[in-house]
């Protein structure tokens, strides 16, 4: 009688792999997830649920270790009617009491006041003081203020206040023109709202869309994104905007310009008509105001022009031959005082080429332009923020919303195409009342464009011919 065949997948009895003992238990089941802290893929031994934060091993260890220090202990939280509300540690109640004076006169929850206090902010800027109460009252709003005036917090505070984590649907959407600005806005909103259990998710190009889809499946209360990637999620069915109550167009002049207008209109068609809408920008041309009317209902208009920034920035405009620009740039960089410097070029190729030349000459430089992957862009920005590469050569991608403390000088190596871009470029320095310097090179073939920019700005800048300082070139490299 023939023997029955035996599966080759079973191990012969009495044998086991060297060094391994049978556990008698099944392997622990794991689930794919995305870390709430750093957006990296990870696995966890439980099924992720909407509203429940998930951390990779390194972030979990970091949070656990920091929680062990009494001075830095994070407030615990307990669920109340489905939402997470902070429970004040006994040692921190005095600190919370002091935070009651933060943004006095504006009706905010204690959790939001404490979050603002942790940002070392106590009093609102003019754009915040005039915008936040209207937004909390449910009004649509158009806000215009100089760069560095605190516009992000002006809409981030109302978002933190109105979002309810028990809803477990996207309630607020912030659209921005660049990935870097999306990262910064998301950090501000998360810093304000995380203690209440409100989750914030970024959707931007340049990184795997599956990570974002996993984060959206877990549940996001606030989405901060660029138009192209937001539209990708809508088309793929991974983003539902049917419960959006609060919509923000940051840098509205660019968001409603030809490059983004069609995508923005398509995105807005997925949101409820009854939503609240806010537009913020440093510049608000008439055509933007006219275009915005179709998205707004009887908006409050807040325009801040208190001279906060202009006097803080010294403008130096030089007439220069194209062949002299590189040596002039080196002369300026050699005279730097340790503050970060931002150099603007016109094209991606030109920025790469200029940064490569400076790097070969020994300058600590990074390059930021649209063709970089999101990971590469974040590495460049980390180097710039940390001071490892305090010179950043960039296209106009860095002109919008880039907020790095203490940028001492902006250099327009190539002239921008419009007065709006000029305003946003030089607005990277002299922020929040700090002093700064803006240097602009104007070649003979750019004189006409420079006159147009000055007309658009409504002011004229004195300019002088560049006198090469040959003795300074080559000093102080690195």
Secondary structure, DSSP 8 states (H G I E B T S, - for coil): -------TTS--TT---TT----SS-----EEEE-TTT--EEEESS---TT-----HHHHHHHHHHHTSGGG---EEEEETTEEEEE--GGGHHHHHHHTTTTTTS---HHHHHHHHHTT--S--HHHHHHHHHHHTT--EEEE--TTS-HHHHHHHHHHHH--TTT-S--EEEEESSHHHHHHHHHHHHHHHGGGT--EEEE-SSS-HHHHHHHHHH--SEEEEEHHHHHHHHHHT----TT--EEEEESHHHHTSHHHHHHHHHHHTTS-TT-EEEEEES---HHHHHHHGGG-SS-EEEE--SSTTGGGEEEEEEE--GGGHHHHHHHHHHT--SS-EEEE-SSHHHHHHHHHHHHHTT--EEEE-TTS-HHHHHHHHHHHHHTTT-EEEE-GGGTSS---TT--EEEESS--SSHHHHHHHHTTSSGGG--EEEEEEE-GGGHHHHHHHHHHHT----EEE----TTTTTTT--
